[in-house]
Amino acid sequence: MTRRPRRNHSPAFKAKVALAAIRGEKTLAELAEQFDVHPNQITQWRSQLLDGASGVFGAVAPAEAAPVVDVKSLHAKIGELTLENDFLSGALGKAGLLPSAGR
């Protein structure tokens, strides 16, 4: 038995299949045959649609803003790490453990 390559379905296709499952006009087996998708996948998409449906009407709280980044402290950390790397590469070069690259 040969395996079929992995398929990526579009969000529109997933919504179409999930809505058909919610309508309940056909059984999962019939929908699986019609859309060429495993019945477990249809059940999963249906659950995701039902869980996320409340977000359509604004029941979900808006996402928090990104945390404030302190650029000065990040630049200080970069400088500290650069100094540390330079020191260690010099020490390893003097010990003969690191070939010097023109220093």
Gaussian input, Z-matrix of N, CA and C with variables (Angstrom, degrees):
# hf/3-21g

backbone

0 1
 N
 C     1     B1
 C     2     B2     1     A1
 N     3     B3     2     A2     1     D1
 C     4     B4     3     A3     2     D2
 C     5     B5     4     A4     3     D3
 N     6     B6     5     A5     4     D4
 C     7     B7     6     A6     5     D5
 C     8     B8     7     A7     6     D6
 N     9     B9     8     A8     7     D7
 C    10    B10     9     A9     8     D8
 C    11    B11    10    A10     9     D9
 N    12    B12    11    A11    10    D10
 C    13    B13    12    A12    11    D11
 C    14    B14    13    A13    12    D12
 N    15    B15    14    A14    13    D13
 C    16    B16    15    A15    14    D14
 C    17    B17    16    A16    15    D15
 N    18    B18    17    A17    16    D16
 C    19    B19    18    A18    17    D17
 C    20    B20    19    A19    18    D18
 N    21    B21    20    A20    19    D19
 C    22    B22    21    A21    20    D20
 C    23    B23    22    A22    21    D21
 N    24    B24    23    A23    22    D22
 C    25    B25    24    A24    23    D23
 C    26    B26    25    A25    24    D24
 N    27    B27    26    A26    25    D25
 C    28    B28    27    A27    26    D26
 C    29    B29    28    A28    27    D27
 N    30    B30    29    A29    28    D28
 C    31    B31    30    A30    29    D29
 C    32    B32    31    A31    30    D30
 N    33    B33    32    A32    31    D31
 C    34    B34    33    A33    32    D32
 C    35    B35    34    A34    33    D33
 N    36    B36    35    A35    34    D34
 C    37    B37    36    A36    35    D35
 C    38    B38    37    A37    36    D36
 N    39    B39    38    A38    37    D37
 C    40    B40    39    A39    38    D38
 C    41    B41    40    A40    39    D39
 N    42    B42    41    A41    40    D40
 C    43    B43    42    A42    41    D41
 C    44    B44    43    A43    42    D42
 N    45    B45    44    A44    43    D43
 C    46    B46    45    A45    44    D44
 C    47    B47    46    A46    45    D45
 N    48    B48    47    A47    46    D46
 C    49    B49    48    A48    47    D47
 C    50    B50    49    A49    48    D48
 N    51    B51    50    A50    49    D49
 C    52    B52    51    A51    50    D50
 C    53    B53    52    A52    51    D51
 N    54    B54    53    A53    52    D52
 C    55    B55    54    A54    53    D53
 C    56    B56    55    A55    54    D54
 N    57    B57    56    A56    55    D55
 C    58    B58    57    A57    56    D56
 C    59    B59    58    A58    57    D57
 N    60    B60    59    A59    58    D58
 C    61    B61    60    A60    59    D59
 C    62    B62    61    A61    60    D60
 N    63    B63    62    A62    61    D61
 C    64    B64    63    A63    62    D62
 C    65    B65    64    A64    63    D63
 N    66    B66    65    A65    64    D64
 C    67    B67    66    A66    65    D65
 C    68    B68    67    A67    66    D66
 N    69    B69    68    A68    67    D67
 C    70    B70    69    A69    68    D68
 C    71    B71    70    A70    69    D69
 N    72    B72    71    A71    70    D70
 C    73    B73    72    A72    71    D71
 C    74    B74    73    A73    72    D72
 N    75    B75    74    A74    73    D73
 C    76    B76    75    A75    74    D74
 C    77    B77    76    A76    75    D75
 N    78    B78    77    A77    76    D76
 C    79    B79    78    A78    77    D77
 C    80    B80    79    A79    78    D78
 N    81    B81    80    A80    79    D79
 C    82    B82    81    A81    80    D80
 C    83    B83    82    A82    81    D81
 N    84    B84    83    A83    82    D82
 C    85    B85    84    A84    83    D83
 C    86    B86    85    A85    84    D84
 N    87    B87    86    A86    85    D85
 C    88    B88    87    A87    86    D86
 C    89    B89    88    A88    87    D87
 N    90    B90    89    A89    88    D88
 C    91    B91    90    A90    89    D89
 C    92    B92    91    A91    90    D90
 N    93    B93    92    A92    91    D91
 C    94    B94    93    A93    92    D92
 C    95    B95    94    A94    93    D93
 N    96    B96    95    A95    94    D94
 C    97    B97    96    A96    95    D95
 C    98    B98    97    A97    96    D96
 N    99    B99    98    A98    97    D97
 C   100   B100    99    A99    98    D98
 C   101   B101   100   A100    99    D99
 N   102   B102   101   A101   100   D100
 C   103   B103   102   A102   101   D101
 C   104   B104   103   A103   102   D102
 N   105   B105   104   A104   103   D103
 C   106   B106   105   A105   104   D104
 C   107   B107   106   A106   105   D105
 N   108   B108   107   A107   106   D106
 C   109   B109   108   A108   107   D107
 C   110   B110   109   A109   108   D108
 N   111   B111   110   A110   109   D109
 C   112   B112   111   A111   110   D110
 C   113   B113   112   A112   111   D111
 N   114   B114   113   A113   112   D112
 C   115   B115   114   A114   113   D113
 C   116   B116   115   A115   114   D114
 N   117   B117   116   A116   115   D115
 C   118   B118   117   A117   116   D116
 C   119   B119   118   A118   117   D117
 N   120   B120   119   A119   118   D118
 C   121   B121   120   A120   119   D119
 C   122   B122   121   A121   120   D120
 N   123   B123   122   A122   121   D121
 C   124   B124   123   A123   122   D122
 C   125   B125   124   A124   123   D123
 N   126   B126   125   A125   124   D124
 C   127   B127   126   A126   125   D125
 C   128   B128   127   A127   126   D126
 N   129   B129   128   A128   127   D127
 C   130   B130   129   A129   128   D128
 C   131   B131   130   A130   129   D129
 N   132   B132   131   A131   130   D130
 C   133   B133   132   A132   131   D131
 C   134   B134   133   A133   132   D132
 N   135   B135   134   A134   133   D133
 C   136   B136   135   A135   134   D134
 C   137   B137   136   A136   135   D135
 N   138   B138   137   A137   136   D136
 C   139   B139   138   A138   137   D137
 C   140   B140   139   A139   138   D138
 N   141   B141   140   A140   139   D139
 C   142   B142   141   A141   140   D140
 C   143   B143   142   A142   141   D141
 N   144   B144   143   A143   142   D142
 C   145   B145   144   A144   143   D143
 C   146   B146   145   A145   144   D144
 N   147   B147   146   A146   145   D145
 C   148   B148   147   A147   146   D146
 C   149   B149   148   A148   147   D147
 N   150   B150   149   A149   148   D148
 C   151   B151   150   A150   149   D149
 C   152   B152   151   A151   150   D150
 N   153   B153   152   A152   151   D151
 C   154   B154   153   A153   152   D152
 C   155   B155   154   A154   153   D153
 N   156   B156   155   A155   154   D154
 C   157   B157   156   A156   155   D155
 C   158   B158   157   A157   156   D156
 N   159   B159   158   A158   157   D157
 C   160   B160   159   A159   158   D158
 C   161   B161   160   A160   159   D159
 N   162   B162   161   A161   160   D160
 C   163   B163   162   A162   161   D161
 C   164   B164   163   A163   162   D162
 N   165   B165   164   A164   163   D163
 C   166   B166   165   A165   164   D164
 C   167   B167   166   A166   165   D165
 N   168   B168   167   A167   166   D166
 C   169   B169   168   A168   167   D167
 C   170   B170   169   A169   168   D168
 N   171   B171   170   A170   169   D169
 C   172   B172   171   A171   170   D170
 C   173   B173   172   A172   171   D171
 N   174   B174   173   A173   172   D172
 C   175   B175   174   A174   173   D173
 C   176   B176   175   A175   174   D174
 N   177   B177   176   A176   175   D175
 C   178   B178   177   A177   176   D176
 C   179   B179   178   A178   177   D177
 N   180   B180   179   A179   178   D178
 C   181   B181   180   A180   179   D179
 C   182   B182   181   A181   180   D180
 N   183   B183   182   A182   181   D181
 C   184   B184   183   A183   182   D182
 C   185   B185   184   A184   183   D183
 N   186   B186   185   A185   184   D184
 C   187   B187   186   A186   185   D185
 C   188   B188   187   A187   186   D186
 N   189   B189   188   A188   187   D187
 C   190   B190   189   A189   188   D188
 C   191   B191   190   A190   189   D189
 N   192   B192   191   A191   190   D190
 C   193   B193   192   A192   191   D191
 C   194   B194   193   A193   192   D192
 N   195   B195   194   A194   193   D193
 C   196   B196   195   A195   194   D194
 C   197   B197   196   A196   195   D195
 N   198   B198   197   A197   196   D196
 C   199   B199   198   A198   197   D197
 C   200   B200   199   A199   198   D198
 N   201   B201   200   A200   199   D199
 C   202   B202   201   A201   200   D200
 C   203   B203   202   A202   201   D201
 N   204   B204   203   A203   202   D202
 C   205   B205   204   A204   203   D203
 C   206   B206   205   A205   204   D204
 N   207   B207   206   A206   205   D205
 C   208   B208   207   A207   206   D206
 C   209   B209   208   A208   207   D207
 N   210   B210   209   A209   208   D208
 C   211   B211   210   A210   209   D209
 C   212   B212   211   A211   210   D210
 N   213   B213   212   A212   211   D211
 C   214   B214   213   A213   212   D212
 C   215   B215   214   A214   213   D213
 N   216   B216   215   A215   214   D214
 C   217   B217   216   A216   215   D215
 C   218   B218   217   A217   216   D216
 N   219   B219   218   A218   217   D217
 C   220   B220   219   A219   218   D218
 C   221   B221   220   A220   219   D219
 N   222   B222   221   A221   220   D220
 C   223   B223   222   A222   221   D221
 C   224   B224   223   A223   222   D222
 N   225   B225   224   A224   223   D223
 C   226   B226   225   A225   224   D224
 C   227   B227   226   A226   225   D225
 N   228   B228   227   A227   226   D226
 C   229   B229   228   A228   227   D227
 C   230   B230   229   A229   228   D228
 N   231   B231   230   A230   229   D229
 C   232   B232   231   A231   230   D230
 C   233   B233   232   A232   231   D231
 N   234   B234   233   A233   232   D232
 C   235   B235   234   A234   233   D233
 C   236   B236   235   A235   234   D234
 N   237   B237   236   A236   235   D235
 C   238   B238   237   A237   236   D236
 C   239   B239   238   A238   237   D237
 N   240   B240   239   A239   238   D238
 C   241   B241   240   A240   239   D239
 C   242   B242   241   A241   240   D240
 N   243   B243   242   A242   241   D241
 C   244   B244   243   A243   242   D242
 C   245   B245   244   A244   243   D243
 N   246   B246   245   A245   244   D244
 C   247   B247   246   A246   245   D245
 C   248   B248   247   A247   246   D246
 N   249   B249   248   A248   247   D247
 C   250   B250   249   A249   248   D248
 C   251   B251   250   A250   249   D249
 N   252   B252   251   A251   250   D250
 C   253   B253   252   A252   251   D251
 C   254   B254   253   A253   252   D252
 N   255   B255   254   A254   253   D253
 C   256   B256   255   A255   254   D254
 C   257   B257   256   A256   255   D255
 N   258   B258   257   A257   256   D256
 C   259   B259   258   A258   257   D257
 C   260   B260   259   A259   258   D258
 N   261   B261   260   A260   259   D259
 C   262   B262   261   A261   260   D260
 C   263   B263   262   A262   261   D261
 N   264   B264   263   A263   262   D262
 C   265   B265   264   A264   263   D263
 C   266   B266   265   A265   264   D264
 N   267   B267   266   A266   265   D265
 C   268   B268   267   A267   266   D266
 C   269   B269   268   A268   267   D267
 N   270   B270   269   A269   268   D268
 C   271   B271   270   A270   269   D269
 C   272   B272   271   A271   270   D270
 N   273   B273   272   A272   271   D271
 C   274   B274   273   A273   272   D272
 C   275   B275   274   A274   273   D273
 N   276   B276   275   A275   274   D274
 C   277   B277   276   A276   275   D275
 C   278   B278   277   A277   276   D276
 N   279   B279   278   A278   277   D277
 C   280   B280   279   A279   278   D278
 C   281   B281   280   A280   279   D279
 N   282   B282   281   A281   280   D280
 C   283   B283   282   A282   281   D281
 C   284   B284   283   A283   282   D282
 N   285   B285   284   A284   283   D283
 C   286   B286   285   A285   284   D284
 C   287   B287   286   A286   285   D285
 N   288   B288   287   A287   286   D286
 C   289   B289   288   A288   287   D287
 C   290   B290   289   A289   288   D288
 N   291   B291   290   A290   289   D289
 C   292   B292   291   A291   290   D290
 C   293   B293   292   A292   291   D291
 N   294   B294   293   A293   292   D292
 C   295   B295   294   A294   293   D293
 C   296   B296   295   A295   294   D294
 N   297   B297   296   A296   295   D295
 C   298   B298   297   A297   296   D296
 C   299   B299   298   A298   297   D297
 N   300   B300   299   A299   298   D298
 C   301   B301   300   A300   299   D299
 C   302   B302   301   A301   300   D300
 N   303   B303   302   A302   301   D301
 C   304   B304   303   A303   302   D302
 C   305   B305   304   A304   303   D303
 N   306   B306   305   A305   304   D304
 C   307   B307   306   A306   305   D305
 C   308   B308   307   A307   306   D306

   B1=1.4491
   B2=1.5218
   B3=1.3153
   B4=1.4541
   B5=1.5147
   B6=1.3258
   B7=1.4655
   B8=1.5116
   B9=1.2993
   B10=1.4536
   B11=1.5238
   B12=1.3320
   B13=1.4724
   B14=1.5255
   B15=1.3187
   B16=1.4576
   B17=1.5229
   B18=1.3242
   B19=1.4687
   B20=1.5195
   B21=1.3093
   B22=1.4636
   B23=1.5221
   B24=1.3182
   B25=1.4558
   B26=1.5193
   B27=1.3151
   B28=1.4629
   B29=1.5271
   B30=1.3336
   B31=1.4706
   B32=1.5348
   B33=1.3277
   B34=1.4660
   B35=1.5288
   B36=1.3308
   B37=1.4689
   B38=1.5271
   B39=1.3393
   B40=1.4624
   B41=1.5288
   B42=1.3316
   B43=1.4653
   B44=1.5248
   B45=1.3244
   B46=1.4635
   B47=1.5318
   B48=1.3302
   B49=1.4650
   B50=1.5297
   B51=1.3367
   B52=1.4655
   B53=1.5236
   B54=1.3216
   B55=1.4681
   B56=1.5245
   B57=1.3223
   B58=1.4630
   B59=1.5259
   B60=1.3304
   B61=1.4655
   B62=1.5234
   B63=1.3141
   B64=1.4694
   B65=1.5216
   B66=1.3344
   B67=1.4624
   B68=1.5292
   B69=1.3271
   B70=1.4576
   B71=1.5117
   B72=1.3311
   B73=1.4582
   B74=1.5281
   B75=1.3410
   B76=1.4662
   B77=1.5215
   B78=1.3075
   B79=1.4624
   B80=1.5286
   B81=1.3313
   B82=1.4639
   B83=1.5174
   B84=1.3158
   B85=1.4638
   B86=1.5306
   B87=1.3168
   B88=1.4676
   B89=1.5240
   B90=1.3351
   B91=1.4654
   B92=1.5298
   B93=1.3160
   B94=1.4608
   B95=1.5218
   B96=1.3103
   B97=1.4662
   B98=1.5278
   B99=1.3225
   B100=1.4679
   B101=1.5253
   B102=1.3420
   B103=1.4650
   B104=1.5287
   B105=1.3376
   B106=1.4623
   B107=1.5285
   B108=1.3358
   B109=1.4622
   B110=1.5329
   B111=1.3146
   B112=1.4650
   B113=1.5336
   B114=1.3239
   B115=1.4760
   B116=1.5317
   B117=1.3454
   B118=1.4708
   B119=1.5262
   B120=1.3425
   B121=1.4554
   B122=1.5273
   B123=1.3049
   B124=1.4748
   B125=1.5265
   B126=1.3316
   B127=1.4687
   B128=1.5194
   B129=1.3258
   B130=1.4698
   B131=1.5284
   B132=1.3302
   B133=1.4635
   B134=1.5335
   B135=1.3279
   B136=1.4701
   B137=1.5251
   B138=1.3262
   B139=1.4723
   B140=1.5213
   B141=1.3275
   B142=1.4657
   B143=1.5202
   B144=1.3247
   B145=1.4642
   B146=1.5184
   B147=1.3251
   B148=1.4627
   B149=1.5317
   B150=1.3397
   B151=1.4626
   B152=1.5344
   B153=1.3268
   B154=1.4623
   B155=1.5113
   B156=1.3134
   B157=1.4626
   B158=1.5263
   B159=1.3251
   B160=1.4633
   B161=1.5259
   B162=1.3112
   B163=1.4586
   B164=1.5185
   B165=1.3216
   B166=1.4624
   B167=1.5239
   B168=1.3151
   B169=1.4588
   B170=1.5199
   B171=1.3053
   B172=1.4550
   B173=1.5101
   B174=1.3324
   B175=1.4564
   B176=1.5297
   B177=1.3341
   B178=1.4602
   B179=1.5235
   B180=1.3332
   B181=1.4658
   B182=1.5256
   B183=1.3267
   B184=1.4668
   B185=1.5262
   B186=1.2999
   B187=1.4680
   B188=1.5248
   B189=1.3336
   B190=1.4526
   B191=1.5262
   B192=1.3207
   B193=1.4504
   B194=1.5224
   B195=1.3126
   B196=1.4631
   B197=1.5276
   B198=1.3233
   B199=1.4644
   B200=1.5275
   B201=1.3143
   B202=1.4563
   B203=1.5256
   B204=1.3207
   B205=1.4533
   B206=1.5256
   B207=1.3244
   B208=1.4533
   B209=1.5314
   B210=1.3340
   B211=1.4588
   B212=1.5241
   B213=1.3150
   B214=1.4663
   B215=1.5250
   B216=1.3216
   B217=1.4707
   B218=1.5275
   B219=1.3313
   B220=1.4701
   B221=1.5324
   B222=1.3311
   B223=1.4586
   B224=1.5236
   B225=1.3127
   B226=1.4668
   B227=1.5243
   B228=1.3135
   B229=1.4590
   B230=1.5272
   B231=1.3183
   B232=1.4671
   B233=1.5248
   B234=1.3255
   B235=1.4661
   B236=1.5199
   B237=1.3112
   B238=1.4658
   B239=1.5296
   B240=1.3225
   B241=1.4613
   B242=1.5252
   B243=1.3180
   B244=1.4651
   B245=1.5167
   B246=1.3294
   B247=1.4608
   B248=1.5263
   B249=1.3078
   B250=1.4529
   B251=1.5318
   B252=1.3366
   B253=1.4668
   B254=1.5247
   B255=1.3401
   B256=1.4566
   B257=1.5217
   B258=1.3215
   B259=1.4625
   B260=1.5237
   B261=1.3436
   B262=1.4579
   B263=1.5204
   B264=1.3093
   B265=1.4687
   B266=1.5211
   B267=1.3391
   B268=1.4687
   B269=1.5153
   B270=1.3225
   B271=1.4636
   B272=1.5283
   B273=1.3212
   B274=1.4648
   B275=1.5250
   B276=1.3212
   B277=1.4744
   B278=1.5147
   B279=1.3403
   B280=1.4660
   B281=1.5269
   B282=1.3211
   B283=1.4627
   B284=1.5181
   B285=1.3181
   B286=1.4654
   B287=1.5159
   B288=1.3139
   B289=1.4726
   B290=1.5148
   B291=1.3237
   B292=1.4666
   B293=1.5181
   B294=1.3294
   B295=1.4649
   B296=1.5190
   B297=1.2932
   B298=1.4665
   B299=1.5136
   B300=1.3182
   B301=1.4460
   B302=1.5181
   B303=1.3096
   B304=1.4503
   B305=1.5083
   B306=1.3043
   B307=1.4562
   B308=1.4942
   A1=108.42
   A2=116.95
   A3=120.73
   A4=109.54
   A5=113.44
   A6=118.46
   A7=109.98
   A8=114.70
   A9=121.50
   A10=108.26
   A11=119.10
   A12=119.40
   A13=110.74
   A14=115.02
   A15=120.99
   A16=110.38
   A17=115.42
   A18=120.30
   A19=109.97
   A20=116.02
   A21=121.99
   A22=107.42
   A23=115.25
   A24=120.25
   A25=109.84
   A26=115.18
   A27=120.49
   A28=109.41
   A29=116.81
   A30=119.70
   A31=112.35
   A32=117.28
   A33=120.23
   A34=110.57
   A35=116.71
   A36=120.77
   A37=110.54
   A38=116.34
   A39=120.76
   A40=110.49
   A41=116.36
   A42=120.64
   A43=110.60
   A44=116.14
   A45=120.95
   A46=110.44
   A47=116.30
   A48=120.61
   A49=110.20
   A50=116.69
   A51=120.30
   A52=111.34
   A53=117.05
   A54=119.76
   A55=111.42
   A56=116.78
   A57=119.81
   A58=110.14
   A59=116.87
   A60=120.34
   A61=110.71
   A62=117.31
   A63=121.07
   A64=110.67
   A65=116.87
   A66=119.90
   A67=111.29
   A68=116.11
   A69=120.01
   A70=115.40
   A71=118.34
   A72=121.05
   A73=112.24
   A74=115.59
   A75=121.11
   A76=108.65
   A77=116.13
   A78=120.57
   A79=109.54
   A80=115.78
   A81=119.83
   A82=111.17
   A83=116.99
   A84=120.49
   A85=111.05
   A86=116.86
   A87=120.16
   A88=111.04
   A89=116.22
   A90=119.33
   A91=110.88
   A92=116.86
   A93=120.97
   A94=110.81
   A95=115.85
   A96=119.94
   A97=110.71
   A98=116.79
   A99=121.13
   A100=111.68
   A101=117.09
   A102=121.01
   A103=113.09
   A104=117.65
   A105=123.45
   A106=111.51
   A107=114.74
   A108=122.72
   A109=107.02
   A110=117.19
   A111=121.25
   A112=109.93
   A113=117.77
   A114=120.50
   A115=113.72
   A116=117.28
   A117=119.31
   A118=111.41
   A119=116.65
   A120=120.64
   A121=110.14
   A122=116.70
   A123=120.63
   A124=109.51
   A125=116.53
   A126=120.65
   A127=110.78
   A128=116.43
   A129=120.36
   A130=111.03
   A131=117.32
   A132=120.31
   A133=111.33
   A134=116.91
   A135=121.11
   A136=110.24
   A137=116.47
   A138=120.63
   A139=111.21
   A140=116.51
   A141=120.12
   A142=110.94
   A143=116.38
   A144=120.00
   A145=110.87
   A146=117.13
   A147=119.99
   A148=111.29
   A149=117.77
   A150=120.86
   A151=111.87
   A152=116.90
   A153=120.08
   A154=114.38
   A155=117.76
   A156=120.95
   A157=112.16
   A158=117.85
   A159=119.29
   A160=111.42
   A161=117.73
   A162=121.26
   A163=112.97
   A164=117.04
   A165=121.10
   A166=110.56
   A167=116.31
   A168=120.19
   A169=113.03
   A170=117.69
   A171=121.73
   A172=115.55
   A173=118.56
   A174=120.53
   A175=111.67
   A176=115.64
   A177=119.89
   A178=108.79
   A179=116.41
   A180=120.42
   A181=109.52
   A182=117.38
   A183=119.52
   A184=110.20
   A185=114.99
   A186=120.39
   A187=110.22
   A188=115.22
   A189=119.59
   A190=110.26
   A191=115.27
   A192=119.79
   A193=108.93
   A194=115.45
   A195=119.92
   A196=109.34
   A197=117.63
   A198=119.66
   A199=111.04
   A200=115.46
   A201=120.93
   A202=108.57
   A203=115.92
   A204=121.48
   A205=108.57
   A206=116.11
   A207=121.57
   A208=107.75
   A209=115.78
   A210=121.14
   A211=111.17
   A212=118.00
   A213=120.35
   A214=111.26
   A215=117.09
   A216=119.00
   A217=110.69
   A218=117.13
   A219=119.53
   A220=110.91
   A221=117.21
   A222=119.99
   A223=110.77
   A224=116.66
   A225=120.19
   A226=110.12
   A227=117.46
   A228=121.38
   A229=110.50
   A230=117.70
   A231=121.44
   A232=109.92
   A233=116.74
   A234=120.34
   A235=111.47
   A236=116.26
   A237=121.20
   A238=110.90
   A239=116.85
   A240=120.66
   A241=112.04
   A242=117.21
   A243=120.57
   A244=110.53
   A245=116.51
   A246=120.97
   A247=110.66
   A248=117.04
   A249=122.18
   A250=111.55
   A251=117.01
   A252=121.19
   A253=111.18
   A254=116.98
   A255=120.53
   A256=110.75
   A257=117.01
   A258=121.08
   A259=110.82
   A260=116.15
   A261=120.02
   A262=112.02
   A263=118.21
   A264=119.38
   A265=110.17
   A266=117.71
   A267=120.62
   A268=111.11
   A269=117.22
   A270=120.91
   A271=110.86
   A272=117.32
   A273=120.23
   A274=110.96
   A275=116.75
   A276=120.62
   A277=111.16
   A278=117.85
   A279=121.93
   A280=111.21
   A281=117.19
   A282=121.10
   A283=110.75
   A284=117.66
   A285=121.50
   A286=114.10
   A287=116.50
   A288=119.85
   A289=112.58
   A290=116.13
   A291=120.12
   A292=107.53
   A293=118.66
   A294=118.98
   A295=110.18
   A296=117.03
   A297=120.85
   A298=108.73
   A299=115.58
   A300=122.06
   A301=109.43
   A302=117.26
   A303=120.85
   A304=114.60
   A305=119.56
   A306=121.46
   A307=110.63
   D1=123.83
   D2=-180.00
   D3=-90.09
   D4=145.69
   D5=179.97
   D6=-88.95
   D7=142.84
   D8=177.39
   D9=-81.13
   D10=141.99
   D11=178.17
   D12=-64.05
   D13=151.34
   D14=-178.13
   D15=-61.56
   D16=133.40
   D17=-179.34
   D18=-108.39
   D19=142.87
   D20=174.66
   D21=-111.75
   D22=118.82
   D23=-178.47
   D24=-94.62
   D25=144.65
   D26=179.50
   D27=-72.60
   D28=155.05
   D29=176.52
   D30=-58.47
   D31=-33.56
   D32=179.54
   D33=-65.66
   D34=-40.72
   D35=178.49
   D36=-65.12
   D37=-43.24
   D38=179.69
   D39=-61.31
   D40=-42.22
   D41=179.86
   D42=-64.88
   D43=-40.49
   D44=-180.00
   D45=-62.11
   D46=-45.33
   D47=-179.41
   D48=-67.40
   D49=-43.40
   D50=-179.19
   D51=-63.82
   D52=-40.36
   D53=177.97
   D54=-65.32
   D55=-37.83
   D56=177.05
   D57=-64.00
   D58=-36.71
   D59=178.82
   D60=-69.43
   D61=-37.68
   D62=179.63
   D63=-67.44
   D64=-38.28
   D65=179.74
   D66=-58.71
   D67=-35.98
   D68=177.03
   D69=74.91
   D70=16.59
   D71=179.91
   D72=-74.03
   D73=-24.48
   D74=179.33
   D75=-128.62
   D76=157.75
   D77=177.43
   D78=-76.30
   D79=165.56
   D80=177.99
   D81=-60.12
   D82=-38.98
   D83=179.73
   D84=-63.25
   D85=-41.10
   D86=178.48
   D87=-66.72
   D88=-41.76
   D89=178.22
   D90=-65.40
   D91=-39.55
   D92=179.36
   D93=-61.56
   D94=-40.96
   D95=178.42
   D96=-69.91
   D97=-41.84
   D98=-178.50
   D99=-63.28
   D100=-44.75
   D101=-175.23
   D102=-98.02
   D103=-0.71
   D104=-179.61
   D105=55.83
   D106=51.06
   D107=-179.69
   D108=-135.59
   D109=149.07
   D110=179.57
   D111=-67.92
   D112=142.33
   D113=179.99
   D114=-57.21
   D115=-35.47
   D116=177.63
   D117=-62.91
   D118=-35.65
   D119=178.64
   D120=-66.05
   D121=-40.32
   D122=178.94
   D123=-62.71
   D124=-43.76
   D125=179.04
   D126=-61.05
   D127=-41.42
   D128=179.93
   D129=-64.79
   D130=-46.07
   D131=179.26
   D132=-63.51
   D133=-37.98
   D134=178.01
   D135=-62.49
   D136=-43.35
   D137=178.82
   D138=-64.20
   D139=-42.06
   D140=178.82
   D141=-62.65
   D142=-40.15
   D143=179.32
   D144=-65.46
   D145=-43.80
   D146=-179.71
   D147=-67.41
   D148=-38.04
   D149=178.73
   D150=-67.67
   D151=-35.94
   D152=-176.62
   D153=-92.27
   D154=-2.78
   D155=-175.90
   D156=-64.25
   D157=-32.91
   D158=-178.73
   D159=-67.52
   D160=-25.12
   D161=178.64
   D162=-67.01
   D163=-23.17
   D164=179.41
   D165=-64.47
   D166=-33.22
   D167=-176.56
   D168=-98.35
   D169=14.28
   D170=173.39
   D171=84.55
   D172=15.98
   D173=-179.69
   D174=-74.63
   D175=-23.08
   D176=-179.50
   D177=-81.65
   D178=133.62
   D179=178.85
   D180=-65.72
   D181=143.86
   D182=179.08
   D183=-63.08
   D184=149.75
   D185=-179.14
   D186=-64.68
   D187=144.68
   D188=179.44
   D189=-67.99
   D190=151.45
   D191=177.00
   D192=-68.36
   D193=155.47
   D194=179.92
   D195=-61.98
   D196=145.30
   D197=179.83
   D198=-62.56
   D199=148.42
   D200=-178.85
   D201=-71.35
   D202=131.86
   D203=-177.92
   D204=-101.92
   D205=127.60
   D206=177.91
   D207=-89.06
   D208=98.65
   D209=-174.75
   D210=-64.64
   D211=-37.21
   D212=-178.76
   D213=-61.98
   D214=-43.98
   D215=-179.46
   D216=-68.20
   D217=-33.75
   D218=177.22
   D219=-67.15
   D220=-40.80
   D221=177.42
   D222=-65.30
   D223=-37.68
   D224=177.96
   D225=-64.20
   D226=-41.26
   D227=179.29
   D228=-65.75
   D229=-40.43
   D230=177.67
   D231=-61.42
   D232=-44.38
   D233=178.33
   D234=-62.17
   D235=-42.36
   D236=179.46
   D237=-61.85
   D238=-45.46
   D239=-179.72
   D240=-68.43
   D241=-36.41
   D242=176.90
   D243=-63.37
   D244=-44.69
   D245=178.38
   D246=-61.43
   D247=-42.82
   D248=179.30
   D249=-63.45
   D250=-43.19
   D251=178.29
   D252=-63.65
   D253=-42.26
   D254=178.71
   D255=-62.66
   D256=-43.60
   D257=179.96
   D258=-62.09
   D259=-47.09
   D260=-177.38
   D261=-67.72
   D262=-38.50
   D263=178.90
   D264=-67.17
   D265=-35.75
   D266=176.31
   D267=-66.72
   D268=-42.82
   D269=-179.60
   D270=-65.88
   D271=-41.06
   D272=178.58
   D273=-68.58
   D274=-35.35
   D275=177.24
   D276=-64.28
   D277=-43.06
   D278=179.32
   D279=-67.29
   D280=-31.18
   D281=-179.50
   D282=-80.83
   D283=-7.97
   D284=179.97
   D285=81.91
   D286=11.92
   D287=-179.34
   D288=-92.63
   D289=-13.34
   D290=-179.32
   D291=-133.69
   D292=123.26
   D293=178.52
   D294=-65.71
   D295=131.71
   D296=-178.21
   D297=-74.12
   D298=135.80
   D299=-177.75
   D300=-104.41
   D301=63.01
   D302=176.71
   D303=79.98
   D304=22.94
   D305=-179.29
   D306=-95.92

